[in-house]
Amino acid sequence: MKSIKNLTRFTYETAAFQGWRLSISRAGTVFTKYFSDKKFGSEKQSFAAADAALSALKELLESSKRVNGKYPATVTRKAEKLLEQA
């Protein structure tokens, strides 16, 4: 599978981690989460989990209002909690 916007594939033979990295930047805040093939069982399953988390995160951020160009702390906490549960 190839990387797509906001999802990057890590498959290094010498590295301990193989999986997907979700990274999205909005309003000066960067949200990052790693989805390991080992944890989710396979490359396809880790991609599905990463893609679902990305969709949920985008939905949350797009529906939230910004204050002075930044997201309020409550939105940031909700986004971090959403990524922890993924």
Secondary structure as GFF3:
##gff-version 3
##sequence-region A 1 86
A	DSSP	beta_strand	7	11	.	.	.	ID=ss1
A	DSSP	beta_strand	18	26	.	.	.	ID=ss2
A	DSSP	beta_strand	29	36	.	.	.	ID=ss3
A	DSSP	alpha_helix	37	40	.	.	.	ID=ss4
A	DSSP	alpha_helix	43	63	.	.	.	ID=ss5
A	DSSP	alpha_helix	73	85	.	.	.	ID=ss6
###
